[in-house]
């Protein structure tokens, strides 16, 4: 059992999209609570920097590759079990949004890429983690969705559709994998990351004014919520999507 001062001591997490932004912040929150992490992302140099930032190979290792590659996902899962001896927590944080504009102008091949990367690869990763460790030993899963999956989102509708699918996937998996594994999601609004820069760059004050808390999110906001949902303190929570939006949905749309 984990020591109360380091509640995730002895546990291992696999965090996809973990080289920067929200994924790295989640990994940091888990390491700060005593966990070891396996990070995945496409760029090897960025992953190496993230591992160093987290404390080096005793607490973090990297597996570069593309989320859509089943062999890469399998390698990441195997690395967690072989390096640290378990795979107790899984964070699906991979997300792409290569297009902007109305659905009527959307290239369907681009839409297939969004769905395949954001949704299909997430399910594939959970399947592999389940078979390799969690079916026998249990665990917890966190899926990073978005408020774009809860309402219409001008310009990023295809991305929103994929995130809506992840929110429903969360509820489906919670039922299928319980009681062995808990599955929850977070749905952030605009968080200050490189991925979201186009949504606020040059007009941050204007965008932040739409949020009752008066600011945009930062990656650490998501990291703290993720650590809670993955840990024992959330032991009676599954199938839920926690909205992290600074109150924006409470205000509604003007």
C-alpha positions as CSV (number, residue, x, y, z in Angstrom):
1,X,0.0,0.0,0.0
2,X,1.3,3.5,-0.9
3,X,2.6,5.7,1.9
4,X,0.1,8.5,2.5
5,X,2.7,11.2,1.9
6,X,3.5,9.7,-1.5
7,X,0.1,8.2,-2.4
8,X,1.2,6.7,-5.8
9,X,4.5,5.2,-4.5
10,X,5.3,2.0,-6.3
11,X,2.8,2.5,-9.1
12,X,3.5,2.9,-12.8
13,X,1.7,5.1,-15.3
14,X,1.9,5.2,-19.1
15,X,1.2,8.7,-20.4
16,X,0.7,9.2,-24.1
17,X,1.5,12.6,-25.6
18,X,3.7,13.1,-22.6
19,X,6.6,15.2,-24.0
20,X,5.0,18.6,-23.3
21,X,1.9,20.5,-22.4
22,X,-0.9,18.7,-20.7
23,X,0.7,15.2,-20.9
24,X,3.9,16.4,-19.3
25,X,2.0,18.2,-16.6
26,X,0.0,15.0,-15.8
27,X,3.3,13.0,-15.7
28,X,4.8,15.6,-13.3
29,X,1.8,15.4,-11.0
30,X,2.1,11.6,-10.9
31,X,5.9,11.6,-10.3
32,X,5.5,14.2,-7.5
33,X,3.2,11.7,-5.8
34,X,5.7,8.8,-6.1
35,X,4.8,7.2,-9.4
36,X,7.1,6.1,-12.2
37,X,6.0,7.0,-15.7
38,X,6.5,5.9,-19.2
39,X,6.1,8.7,-21.7
40,X,5.2,8.4,-25.4
41,X,5.3,11.0,-28.2
42,X,6.6,11.3,-31.7
43,X,9.7,13.4,-31.1
44,X,12.6,11.6,-29.5
45,X,14.4,14.8,-28.5
46,X,11.4,16.3,-26.8
47,X,10.8,13.1,-24.9
48,X,14.4,13.0,-23.7
49,X,14.0,16.5,-22.3
50,X,10.8,15.5,-20.6
51,X,12.5,12.5,-19.0
52,X,15.3,14.7,-17.7
53,X,12.8,17.3,-16.3
54,X,11.0,14.6,-14.4
55,X,14.1,13.2,-12.7
56,X,15.7,10.8,-15.1
57,X,15.4,7.1,-15.8
58,X,14.8,6.0,-12.3
59,X,11.4,7.6,-12.5
60,X,10.7,8.1,-16.2
61,X,11.5,6.4,-19.5
62,X,10.5,7.3,-23.0
63,X,9.1,5.3,-25.9
64,X,9.1,7.4,-29.1
65,X,6.6,6.5,-31.8
66,X,3.2,7.2,-33.4
67,X,0.0,6.6,-31.4
68,X,-1.6,5.1,-34.5
69,X,1.0,2.3,-34.7
70,X,-0.2,-0.8,-32.8
71,X,3.4,-2.1,-32.4
72,X,4.4,1.2,-30.8
73,X,1.5,1.0,-28.4
74,X,2.5,-2.6,-27.6
75,X,6.1,-1.6,-27.0
76,X,5.1,1.2,-24.6
77,X,2.9,-1.1,-22.6
78,X,5.6,-3.8,-22.5
79,X,8.2,-1.2,-21.5
80,X,6.1,-0.1,-18.4
81,X,5.8,-3.7,-17.2
82,X,9.3,-4.8,-17.9
83,X,11.0,-1.6,-16.6
84,X,9.0,-0.8,-13.6
85,X,7.1,-4.0,-12.9
86,X,3.5,-2.9,-13.4
87,X,1.1,-0.8,-15.4
88,X,-1.3,0.6,-12.8
89,X,-2.4,3.9,-14.5
90,X,-3.0,4.7,-18.2
91,X,-3.4,8.2,-19.5
92,X,-4.7,8.6,-23.1
93,X,-3.6,12.1,-24.0
94,X,-3.0,11.8,-27.7
95,X,-4.8,14.3,-29.8
96,X,-4.5,15.8,-33.3
97,X,-6.4,18.6,-35.0
98,X,-4.9,19.1,-38.5
99,X,-7.8,21.0,-39.9
100,X,-9.8,24.2,-39.2
101,X,-13.1,25.2,-40.7
102,X,-16.7,24.1,-41.3
103,X,-17.6,20.4,-41.6
104,X,-19.1,21.0,-45.0
105,X,-15.6,21.8,-46.3
106,X,-13.9,19.0,-44.4
107,X,-11.6,16.6,-46.2
108,X,-12.9,13.2,-45.2
109,X,-9.4,11.7,-45.2
110,X,-8.4,14.3,-42.7
111,X,-11.4,13.4,-40.6
112,X,-10.5,9.7,-40.7
113,X,-7.0,10.7,-39.4
114,X,-8.5,12.6,-36.5
115,X,-10.8,9.8,-35.5
116,X,-8.1,7.1,-36.0
117,X,-5.5,9.0,-33.9
118,X,-7.8,10.5,-31.2
119,X,-10.3,7.6,-30.8
120,X,-9.2,4.4,-32.4
121,X,-5.6,4.5,-31.0
122,X,-7.0,5.3,-27.5
123,X,-9.2,2.3,-27.5
124,X,-6.3,0.2,-28.9
125,X,-4.0,1.3,-26.1
126,X,-6.6,0.5,-23.4
127,X,-7.1,-3.0,-25.0
128,X,-3.3,-3.7,-24.8
129,X,-3.0,-2.4,-21.3
130,X,-5.9,-4.5,-20.2
131,X,-4.5,-7.7,-21.8
132,X,-1.0,-7.1,-20.6
133,X,-1.6,-6.1,-16.9
134,X,-4.9,-4.6,-15.9
135,X,-7.3,-7.5,-16.4
136,X,-5.4,-9.5,-13.8
137,X,-4.1,-6.7,-11.5
138,X,-6.6,-3.8,-11.9
139,X,-5.8,-0.2,-12.4
140,X,-7.2,3.2,-13.5
141,X,-7.5,4.9,-16.9
142,X,-7.8,8.6,-17.6
143,X,-8.8,9.9,-21.1
144,X,-8.1,13.5,-22.0
145,X,-11.2,14.7,-23.8
146,X,-12.2,18.4,-24.3
147,X,-15.1,20.7,-23.8
148,X,-15.2,20.7,-27.6
149,X,-16.8,17.3,-27.2
150,X,-19.6,18.7,-25.1
151,X,-20.9,21.5,-27.3
152,X,-20.5,22.9,-30.8
153,X,-17.1,24.4,-31.4
154,X,-16.7,26.7,-34.4
155,X,-13.8,25.9,-36.6
156,X,-12.7,22.7,-34.8
157,X,-15.9,20.7,-35.2
158,X,-14.1,17.5,-36.4
159,X,-11.9,17.6,-33.3
160,X,-15.0,18.1,-31.2
161,X,-16.6,15.0,-32.7
162,X,-13.6,12.9,-31.8
163,X,-13.6,14.2,-28.3
164,X,-17.3,13.5,-27.9
165,X,-16.5,10.0,-29.0
166,X,-13.9,9.8,-26.2
167,X,-16.4,10.9,-23.6
168,X,-18.8,8.1,-24.6
169,X,-15.9,5.7,-24.8
170,X,-15.1,6.6,-21.2
171,X,-18.6,5.5,-20.1
172,X,-18.6,2.3,-22.1
173,X,-15.2,1.3,-20.8
174,X,-16.1,2.0,-17.2
175,X,-18.9,-0.5,-17.4
176,X,-17.0,-3.1,-19.4
177,X,-13.8,-3.0,-17.3
178,X,-15.3,-2.5,-13.8
179,X,-14.8,-3.5,-11.1
180,X,-11.1,-4.2,-12.0
181,X,-10.4,-0.9,-13.7
182,X,-11.9,2.6,-13.2
183,X,-12.1,4.8,-16.3
184,X,-12.7,8.5,-16.2
185,X,-12.0,11.5,-18.4
186,X,-11.2,15.2,-18.1
187,X,-12.6,17.8,-20.5
188,X,-10.4,20.9,-20.5
189,X,-11.4,24.2,-22.1
190,X,-8.6,26.4,-23.5
191,X,-5.3,25.5,-21.8
192,X,-2.1,27.5,-22.5
193,X,-0.2,25.0,-24.5
194,X,1.5,25.1,-27.9
195,X,-1.3,22.8,-29.2
196,X,-4.0,25.4,-28.4
197,X,-2.0,28.6,-29.2
198,X,-4.2,29.4,-32.3
199,X,-7.2,29.7,-30.0
200,X,-5.8,32.5,-27.9
201,X,-2.5,33.9,-29.3
202,X,-2.6,37.7,-29.6
203,X,-5.9,38.0,-27.7
204,X,-5.4,36.1,-24.5
205,X,-7.1,38.8,-22.3
206,X,-10.2,38.8,-24.6
207,X,-10.5,35.0,-24.5
208,X,-9.8,34.8,-20.7
209,X,-12.6,37.3,-20.1
210,X,-15.1,34.7,-21.2
211,X,-14.1,32.5,-18.2
212,X,-15.7,33.2,-14.8
213,X,-12.3,32.6,-13.1
214,X,-10.8,35.3,-15.3
215,X,-7.9,33.3,-16.8
216,X,-7.1,30.5,-19.2
217,X,-6.2,27.1,-18.0
218,X,-2.6,26.0,-17.5
219,X,-1.3,22.4,-17.9
220,X,-0.9,22.1,-14.1
221,X,-4.7,22.5,-13.7
222,X,-5.2,19.4,-15.7
223,X,-2.3,17.6,-14.0
224,X,-3.7,18.0,-10.5
225,X,-7.2,16.8,-11.6
226,X,-5.7,13.8,-13.4
227,X,-3.7,12.7,-10.4
228,X,-6.8,12.8,-8.2
229,X,-8.9,10.8,-10.7
230,X,-6.2,8.2,-11.1
231,X,-5.5,7.8,-7.4
232,X,-7.2,6.0,-4.6
233,X,-9.0,9.2,-3.4
234,X,-11.3,8.7,-6.5
235,X,-11.9,5.1,-5.7
236,X,-15.7,5.4,-6.1
237,X,-15.6,7.5,-9.3
238,X,-15.8,5.8,-12.7
239,X,-17.4,6.6,-16.0
240,X,-17.3,10.3,-15.3
241,X,-16.0,13.3,-17.3
242,X,-14.6,16.1,-15.1
243,X,-15.0,19.4,-16.9
244,X,-12.0,21.7,-16.4
245,X,-13.1,25.0,-17.9
246,X,-12.8,27.8,-15.5
247,X,-16.6,28.0,-15.4
248,X,-17.1,28.6,-19.1
249,X,-19.9,26.0,-19.5
250,X,-21.8,27.4,-16.6
251,X,-21.9,30.8,-18.3
252,X,-23.2,29.3,-21.5
253,X,-22.7,30.8,-24.9
254,X,-23.5,34.4,-25.9
